[in-house]
Amino acid sequence: MPADDPTIRRIVRALIRLHFSEWEYNGHLGGDELQSLLYASKRIFDLDPVTTTELDFEQHLLSIWEDWYPESSKDIELGGGYWNGNALYGLSAALDSELVQALRLVFEKNHFEVETRIKELLNAVKGMCRHTSIRVPFSIVHG
């Protein structure tokens, strides 16, 4: 699949939101450039710097992060709107360890064996999953 395929785009964006905080990848908030962070990190891509340069990586995957605020509700935003005091935090730090363990069991057992428990855990946290942006004081954003 090409990097600009909508499915690939959503998967990579979801992984970015899972593993990184906007504080890490938004230059307006003091972070590194997103492509530099992804190139250097092993959390999503495990690239060999000898065979893949950062420029090659950026050119191939530019379509994934070129539009931070997509119009479609099916797409995943990479920014929270820092000018309004919002910044997106990585979701992995907030994941419930019991939910993660139950999800891992799906790969080891028949999904019917863990389906009820996963539904219970998801229902317990679904109210927290609607907003992943956090309001920060205006003075922090605008100095």
C-alpha positions as CSV (number, residue, x, y, z in Angstrom):
1,M,0.0,0.0,0.0
2,P,1.2,3.5,-0.7
3,A,1.9,5.8,2.2
4,D,-1.0,8.1,1.1
5,D,-3.5,5.3,1.4
6,P,-6.3,6.5,3.8
7,T,-6.0,3.3,5.9
8,I,-2.2,3.6,6.3
9,R,-2.6,7.3,7.1
10,R,-5.1,6.5,9.9
11,I,-3.0,3.7,11.3
12,V,0.2,5.8,11.5
13,R,-1.7,8.7,13.0
14,A,-3.3,6.5,15.6
15,L,0.1,5.2,16.5
16,I,1.5,8.7,16.7
17,R,-1.4,9.7,19.1
18,L,-0.9,6.5,21.1
19,H,2.9,6.9,21.6
20,F,3.6,10.6,21.5
21,S,2.4,13.7,23.2
22,E,2.0,16.8,21.0
23,W,4.5,18.4,23.4
24,E,7.1,16.1,21.8
25,Y,6.3,16.7,18.1
26,N,4.9,20.2,17.8
27,G,7.6,22.8,17.2
28,H,5.2,25.5,18.3
29,L,5.2,23.9,21.7
30,G,8.9,23.4,21.9
31,G,8.9,19.8,20.5
32,D,10.9,18.3,17.6
33,E,9.5,18.2,14.1
34,L,7.2,15.2,13.8
35,Q,9.1,13.5,11.0
36,S,12.4,13.8,12.9
37,L,10.9,12.3,16.0
38,L,9.4,9.4,14.1
39,Y,12.6,8.8,12.2
40,A,14.7,8.7,15.4
41,S,12.3,6.8,17.6
42,K,11.8,3.0,17.4
43,R,8.2,3.2,18.8
44,I,6.5,3.1,15.4
45,F,9.1,2.6,12.7
46,D,12.4,0.6,13.1
47,L,14.5,2.2,10.4
48,D,18.1,1.5,9.6
49,P,19.8,4.9,9.3
50,V,22.3,3.4,6.9
51,T,19.7,2.4,4.3
52,T,17.0,5.0,5.0
53,T,17.9,8.7,5.3
54,E,15.6,11.1,7.2
55,L,14.9,12.9,3.9
56,D,13.8,9.7,2.2
57,F,11.6,8.9,5.1
58,E,10.1,12.4,5.1
59,Q,9.4,12.4,1.4
60,H,7.7,8.9,1.5
61,L,5.5,9.7,4.5
62,L,4.8,13.4,4.1
63,S,1.1,12.7,3.2
64,I,0.6,11.2,6.7
65,W,1.3,14.4,8.7
66,E,0.9,17.2,6.1
67,D,-2.7,18.0,7.3
68,W,-2.8,18.2,11.1
69,Y,-6.5,19.2,11.3
70,P,-8.3,17.0,8.7
71,E,-11.9,17.9,7.7
72,S,-13.2,14.4,7.9
73,S,-14.3,13.1,11.3
74,K,-12.9,9.7,10.2
75,D,-9.3,11.1,10.2
76,I,-7.2,11.6,13.3
77,E,-6.0,15.0,14.3
78,L,-2.4,15.5,15.2
79,G,-2.9,18.9,16.9
80,G,-5.2,20.0,19.7
81,G,-5.2,23.7,18.7
82,Y,-2.4,25.1,20.9
83,W,-3.5,28.7,20.0
84,N,-6.7,27.9,22.1
85,G,-4.6,26.4,24.9
86,N,-5.2,22.8,23.9
87,A,-2.4,20.2,23.4
88,L,-2.8,16.5,22.8
89,Y,-1.1,14.1,25.2
90,G,0.0,10.6,24.2
91,L,-2.6,8.0,25.1
92,S,-0.3,5.1,26.0
93,A,0.5,6.6,29.5
94,A,-3.3,6.7,30.2
95,L,-4.1,3.2,29.1
96,D,-5.4,0.9,31.8
97,S,-3.0,-2.0,32.4
98,E,-5.9,-4.4,32.9
99,L,-7.4,-3.4,29.6
100,V,-4.1,-3.8,27.8
101,Q,-3.6,-7.3,29.4
102,A,-7.2,-8.3,28.3
103,L,-6.5,-7.1,24.7
104,R,-3.3,-9.1,24.6
105,L,-5.2,-12.2,25.6
106,V,-7.2,-11.9,22.3
107,F,-4.0,-12.9,20.5
108,E,-3.5,-16.0,22.7
109,K,-7.1,-17.2,23.2
110,N,-10.3,-17.4,21.4
111,H,-11.8,-13.9,21.4
112,F,-15.1,-15.1,22.8
113,E,-13.3,-16.0,26.0
114,V,-12.2,-12.4,26.7
115,E,-14.9,-10.5,24.9
116,T,-17.2,-9.9,27.9
117,R,-14.3,-8.7,30.1
118,I,-13.0,-6.3,27.4
119,K,-16.5,-4.8,26.9
120,E,-16.7,-4.2,30.7
121,L,-13.3,-2.5,30.7
122,L,-14.1,-0.4,27.7
123,N,-17.5,0.7,29.1
124,A,-15.7,1.7,32.3
125,V,-13.4,4.1,30.5
126,K,-15.4,5.2,27.5
127,G,-16.3,8.6,29.1
128,M,-12.5,9.4,29.3
129,C,-12.0,8.5,25.6
130,R,-14.1,11.3,24.1
131,H,-11.5,14.0,24.8
132,T,-7.8,13.5,24.5
133,S,-6.8,17.2,24.5
134,I,-5.9,18.9,27.7
135,R,-6.4,22.6,28.4
136,V,-3.3,24.4,29.4
137,P,-3.1,28.0,30.7
138,F,-3.0,30.7,28.1
139,S,0.2,32.1,29.5
140,I,2.1,28.9,28.9
141,V,1.2,28.8,25.3
142,H,1.6,32.5,24.5
143,G,4.4,33.3,27.0
